[in-house]
Structure formats: C-alpha cells, structure tokens
C-alpha cells in the first residue's frame, strides 16, 4: 500500500521535476516521432501525451504501477483525436502479446523500474518486427567527478524520488538488451544539477 508521502507528496515533486522546461524539451526530441500503435512504458502523469502527433499515431497505451499517477495521466492534456488507454502494469511484466506494438516510447522511466534488463526485454517482446524503440532517459554520467557524486547521492535520492536511480547506464543498457541502436545522442540538460542532468536519447530496433 502506498505511503502518505507516495500518495500526496511524491506526485507533486515528480510533476515539478519531470515537467521542467529542460526535461520537456528532451521529451519533445523523441515523442513526436512515434507512430502506429504505441506503448508508453511508465506513463506516469501523462506528460508526454500532449507531444504525440495524432496524425501519425493510431493509439497510445500507457502502463504504470502507481494508481495516483495513472489518475493524473487520465486527465492530462492531449490532442482530442488521440486514442489513449492507461493501464495498471509494470514494465518488467507487460500484459500484452508479443508483436503487439509498432512503437515503444520510454522517457525518464528506466531510472526507476526495478529491473531495467527485464523491462527492456519485455519492450523487445511486444514490438513488431521492424518496430521502433524511442527513448530519452537520464543516467550515469561519463565524467568521473560527476559519476562520483551520483554514487554518493543516489541512496538518499532514491528514497526521495520514488526509486529513481542516478547511476544506471542508458544507451549501453539498451544495446546490451539486444536492441540495435540506430541513432543516439547525449548532453547535460541545461539548468539541471549535473548529478541528475546527464541525458541520452535515440532510437533502437528490436
């Protein structure tokens, strides 16, 4: 059962952090590229919904284990033409048949799932042959001094930020899960603290 902090404080904290202008600019680099039947891993508060191109997307199915966040996502702004379904579920055990989706979108989610390798394996499983995995995440910085602070801060950060990890690799983990990375880029998000601001984004094929 969710604690009072998880029910009332954490959603407000996440909304403030995850909808910051720099974060939304990162989301906008990948979400509009989605097309066909789309699965969004960890839909959270539905911050990506306003970024989908309704002319290219047949439907968006979002999964998230947090009831408090799913309720916010249900009411999140989006193009009225966009067909959206928000479901209870975890990225590590998706309730869908293999080859169901044309595209899987994963933004600022791999940092907080329990087992990233399992989540990525499930994403590959539910993608159609020729499907696309679009990602934008934050994670382990390439600079030793930043990574050192990430390791120091992470134990407290995880408790405050809903299980968010600072030291998980991003693109390397996606490749290790069997995806073929077609394009990738990276940067420190402007005005974000460097320990939480290293971002990698791109597209991969199952």
Residue pairs with C-beta under 8 A, 6 or more apart in sequence:
2 66
2 67
2 68
6 66
6 68
6 162
7 68
10 68
10 161
10 162
11 45
11 68
11 69
11 72
13 160
13 161
14 44
14 45
14 69
14 161
14 162
15 45
15 72
17 23
17 161
18 44
18 45
18 47
18 108
19 45
19 47
20 191
20 192
21 191
22 189
22 190
22 191
22 192
22 197
23 108
23 189
23 192
24 47
26 107
26 136
26 189
26 199
26 201
27 47
27 48
27 51
27 107
27 108
27 136
28 51
29 136
29 201
30 105
30 107
30 134
30 135
30 136
30 201
30 202
30 203
31 48
31 51
31 52
31 105
31 107
31 134
32 51
32 52
32 53
33 132
33 134
33 203
34 52
34 53
34 56
34 57
34 60
34 103
34 105
34 132
34 134
35 53
35 56
35 57
35 58
35 102
35 103
36 56
36 57
36 58
36 101
36 102
36 103
37 58
37 59
37 61
37 100
37 101
37 102
37 103
38 52
38 57
38 58
38 59
38 60
38 61
38 101
38 102
38 103
38 104
38 105
39 60
39 61
39 62
39 63
39 94
39 96
39 100
39 101
39 103
39 104
39 105
39 123
39 126
40 48
40 60
40 61
40 62
40 63
40 104
40 105
40 106
40 107
41 63
41 91
41 104
41 105
41 106
41 109
41 113
41 119
41 123
42 63
42 64
42 91
42 106
42 108
42 109
42 112
42 113
43 62
43 63
43 64
43 69
43 70
43 73
43 86
44 64
44 66
44 69
44 72
44 73
44 108
44 109
45 69
45 72
45 73
45 76
46 62
46 72
46 73
46 74
46 75
46 76
46 78
46 84
46 86
47 76
48 105
48 107
49 60
49 73
49 76
49 77
49 78
49 82
49 84
50 76
50 77
50 78
50 79
52 60
52 78
52 79
52 82
54 79
54 81
54 82
55 81
57 82
58 83
58 102
59 83
59 84
59 85
60 82
60 83
60 84
60 85
61 84
61 85
61 86
61 87
61 96
61 101
62 70
62 73
62 84
62 85
62 86
62 87
63 86
63 87
63 88
63 89
63 90
63 91
63 94
63 95
64 70
64 73
64 86
64 88
64 89
65 88
65 89
65 90
67 88
70 86
70 87
70 88
73 86
74 86
78 84
87 95
89 95
90 113
90 114
90 119
91 106
91 109
91 113
91 118
91 119
91 122
91 123
92 113
92 114
92 115
92 118
92 119
92 122
93 118
93 122
94 122
94 123
94 125
94 126
96 126
97 126
98 125
98 126
99 126
99 127
99 128
99 129
100 126
100 128
101 126
101 127
101 128
101 131
102 127
102 128
102 131
102 132
103 127
103 131
103 132
103 133
103 134
104 123
104 126
104 127
104 131
104 132
104 133
104 134
105 134
105 135
106 123
106 133
106 134
106 135
106 136
106 137
107 135
107 136
107 137
108 136
108 137
108 138
109 119
109 137
110 116
110 119
110 120
110 135
110 137
110 139
110 168
110 170
110 173
111 137
111 138
111 139
111 164
111 165
111 166
111 168
112 161
112 162
112 163
112 164
112 165
113 119
114 163
116 168
116 173
117 173
117 176
117 177
120 173
120 174
120 177
120 178
120 179
121 177
121 178
123 133
123 206
124 133
124 177
124 178
124 179
124 206
127 133
127 206
129 206
130 205
131 205
131 206
132 203
132 204
132 205
133 174
133 179
133 203
133 204
133 205
133 206
134 202
134 203
135 170
135 174
135 200
135 201
135 202
135 203
135 204
136 199
136 200
136 201
137 170
137 199
137 200
137 201
138 166
138 170
138 189
138 196
138 197
138 198
138 199
138 200
139 165
139 166
139 167
139 168
139 169
139 170
139 198
139 200
140 147
140 150
140 166
140 167
140 168
140 169
140 170
140 198
141 147
141 150
141 188
141 194
141 195
141 198
142 186
142 198
146 194
146 195
146 198
147 167
149 194
149 195
150 166
150 167
150 195
151 166
151 167
153 166
153 195
154 165
154 166
154 167
157 164
157 166
157 196
158 164
158 165
166 195
166 196
170 200
171 181
171 184
171 186
171 200
171 202
174 181
174 204
175 181
175 204
178 206
179 204
179 205
179 206
180 204
180 205
180 206
181 202
181 203
181 204
182 202
182 203
182 204
182 205
183 202
183 203
184 200
184 201
184 202
184 203
185 200
185 201
185 202
186 198
186 199
186 200
186 201
187 198
187 199
188 194
188 197
188 198
188 199
189 197
189 198
189 199
